Amino acid sequence: MHQIHTQVDIHAGASLVWTLLTDFSRYPDWNPTIRGVQGPLEAGSTIRVAERLVQPKPGKPPTVTQTTGTLDQIREPRRLSWSARLGFMLGSERRFRIENLPDGGVRFHQEERIGGLLAPLLWRRLVREREPAFERMNRALKSRAERAEARAPRTNG
């Protein structure tokens, strides 16, 4: 198995970040990489994921790939993962994890594990495409969560 891992610190609560991450219908509003997820947010359900991994060149339409997978793990507000197989030659598992930080806020982890017969042959290309795409999504999630956190009403207590 090969693995890509990215992370970002977000100055917002885990529940808010989880809400943004699992509201698949709103992905087109903020997520530059995963343009849509169709299917129920239930472990074991089949989902369709539309991704734009490569930034389009000016004047060129973006390329969006469609993958069908299975939602493997949902542990609110900490973990979400799905997996997909392209025959027996290539498979992947995408994981998202939200970790509380000691001084407040969270660290958002995004990783993908890729395996199968084709993985070693495609590895460099996959890293070249996916790592920058994951970083774009991380920055967009951070921005959206921190803006929402700043707008949230404060309670005295």
N, C-alpha and C positions, 0 to 999 in steps of 0.2 A: 504494500500500500504506500502510495505517495500522499503527502499532505501539504496543503496551503493553509496558512493561518495568518489572520490579520486581527487587529484589535484597536479600539479607540476608547478613551475615557470620556464619559458623558456626564455633565453636571445636571442630572435629573434623576428621579427615582426609578427604581426597577419596575414598578407597576406601570408607569407612564411609557417607558421604553418598550415593555412587553405589549402594551396596548397598540403602540405604533407598529411593532414588528408583526403582530398577528392580525391586524386589520388589512387583510389582503386586498380588499376592494379599494383601498386608498393608495396602494402602491404607485399607480400611475401619477398621483399628485406629487410624490416626493422622491421615489426611488429611481435613480438613473440606470440601474442595472437590472433588477428584477421588475419587469414592466407589468407583471400580473401573475397571480396565482388563482387558479380556479379549482374549487372543491371545498368540502367542509373541513373545518379545523377540528378534526377528530382523528385520534391515533388509528392507524390501519386504513384510513381512507385514501382513495386514489386522487391525485392532484395533477394539474397541468401547470407547468411553470414556463412563462415567457421571459427570456432573458436577452439583454443587449450587452454583451461582454466587451465588444470592441467599440471604441468611440468612432463615430462616422467621420470621414473626412469632409471638409466643407463642400457643400453642393451634392453630396452623396447621401442616399437614404440609409438609415440605420438598418443593420441586419439583426433580426430578432429570431432566436432559436426557441423551439417549443420542445419541452421534455415532459414525459409522463412519468410520475413517480408515486411513491407511497410515503405518507406522513408517518414517520416511525415513532417519534417521541414528542410529547407535549407535557411539560412540567411548568405550569404557571407559577411565578413569573421568571423562570430561570432558564429553561431549555426548550429548544424547538429543533427538530431535525427531520429531513426527508432523504429518501434514497431513490436512485434510478439506475436501471440497467439498459445497456445497449447490446442486447444479445449476451453471449458469454464472453465477449471480447473486451468490454469496458463497463465499469460500474462506478458510481459515485455516491457519496453520502455528504450532504450539506448540513452543517451544524451551526446553530446560533446559541450562544450562552451569555447570560447576564450575571455579572458578579458584583456584589456590593463592595464599595471601597471604604476603608476605615474613616476617611475624612468626609464622607458623603459622596453622592453620585454613584455611578456604576462604571464598570469596564465591560464593554460589549466585545465579545469574541465571535468571529466568523471564520469557519474553516470548512475545507472540503477535503475529503479523503477519496482518492481515485485509485482504482485497482483494475486488474484484468490483464489479458495478454497484450493489449495495445498501449497500456499505461506507460511503460518505459519508452516506447517509441514516440508518444505524443507529449511526454512530460514537459519538455521545454516550452513548447507552444502553449500548452495549457497554463503554465505558470505565467507566461508573458501576457496572456489574455485575462486570466482570472484575477491575479493579484491586484492589478490596477483597478479592475472592476469592483472587487471587494472593497478596496480603499475608497472608491467613489461612493459606494453605498454606505459605508461606515460614516463618512463625512456628512452625507445627506441625512442619515438618521440622527447623528449628533446635533446638527443644525435644527432639525425639526423638533427634536425632544427639548433642546435647551430653549428654543423660542416658546414652546408650549409651557414649559416649566416657569418661565419668566412671566407668562400671562396668567398662570394659575393663581386663584385667590389664596391669600395667606390666612391661616387661622391662629388666633391667640390661644395659648393654652399652656 
